[in-house]
Structures are given as C-alpha cells and as structure tokens.
C-alpha cells in the first residue's frame, strides 16, 4: 500500500490511517476500516512522512511501538501487525529540533 501525505489530504490522514466508527463525525454514515487494519500482515509505504501533521505522527508512533490503534470514535484498542517503510525529503533531525516532527525511529 503506497500513501503520500499530500497537503490537501492532511485533515483526512488520521481518519484514513485509523478508520472510523459510524457516527464518529458528520458524514460518517458507516464504519470504515483504516489503512492499518486493511494492511494487517503486510507493508505500508509512507511517502513524505516528514509532511505529516504532528498529531498523525504521534498516532503513527503508537502503532510502531505497540502495534495498537484506536479507530476514530471508538474506545476499543485494535492490534495490527504491519511493516511501515517511510521516505521524506525533509531533513528529519532538523525537523525534530524545530519541533516540527516527533522523534520516531530514524535509520539509514
């Protein structure tokens, strides 16, 4: 699964990653599985991960650390076993220093 953190979709990224329950927000007329649930047992490639909003980065960190997430509008913790491969043009060490990014796991 290939995902790009495009500017126009930043508000929807959290909902797309996590999924949502019916009635979680205006327009949520049905329960929807998120990328972490759909890709369980597989791999997600996140392009431009440095452009993700901080709130989304924090939720991504929880998935990386624990394999756990909450659908929007749910209080039930779900587990996933997904491998995340990420890329960005942002210099992540500088972004972390400027508080524009959370310190996740930087390798390479």
N, C-alpha and C positions, 0 to 999 in steps of 0.2 A: 504494500500500500504506500503510495507516494503522496505526501502532503506538503504544500507550500504555504507559509504564513504570509499571505497577501494582505496588503493594507486594508482592502475593502472587506475582508472576512474576519478581522481581528475580534470583533464583538461576538462572532458566532463560533470562534475556535473552541472555547471551553465546552460549549454545548455539543459541538461536533466530536470532540475528543471523548467526552464522558457519556454522552447520550442524555436523555431526559425522560421523565415520567409524564404521563398525560396530565395536563392541568398545571404543570410546573411554572408556566408563564403564558401570557397571552399568545394564542396561536398554537399552543402545544395540544393539539386535538387527539394525539395518540402517543403511546410510549415509543421511543426510538432508541435503538442501540447505537452506542458511540463507537469510534474507531478502536478503542482499547478492547471493547467487547467483541467486535467483529474480527479483529486481528489476533484474538487469543490463540496462542500456539504458533504465531507467525512473526513477521517483521514489519515495522512501520519505518519508513524513511521520512524524516522531517527536514525539508529544505528551508533554509533561512530561519533556523531555530532561534538565532540571536534577535530576530524581529518579533518574537512572541511577547505579548504583554506579561509583565511580572506575575500577575495573578495566575495566568496559564502556566508559566514556568514553575511556580510553586506546586501546582497540581501535578505537573509532569514529574517533578522531583519525587512526590509521594509515590507515584507509580513506579519510578525507577528504584526507589528504596525498598518498598514493601510489596509491590505488585497489587496495590489496593487503590480503589477509586470509588467515588460516590456519583451516581447519576444526578443531574440537576433535578431538584425536587424530591429526592429520595434520602432516607436516613439509613438505608441498608448498604453496608460496605460490600463491594464486589471485588473479586480477585481476578487477576489476569496474568498470563504468562506470555509476555510479548517482548520481543527484542526491538530496541529503538536505535536506529542509526540516524545521526544528525549531521547537518552541514550548515555553514553560515559564512558570509563574507565579513561579518562583524568580528573584530578582534575581541574575543571573549574576556581575556584578562583585563583589558581596559574597561570593558562594559561592567564587569564585576566591581572594579574600583570606583566607577562612577555611579554605582547602584542602579544601573540600567539592566542588570541581569543578575539572577541568583546563581550562586556557585553550585553547579550540578556536578558532573563528572567530566573533566576535560582530559582526554588522552590524545596521544599522537604527537 
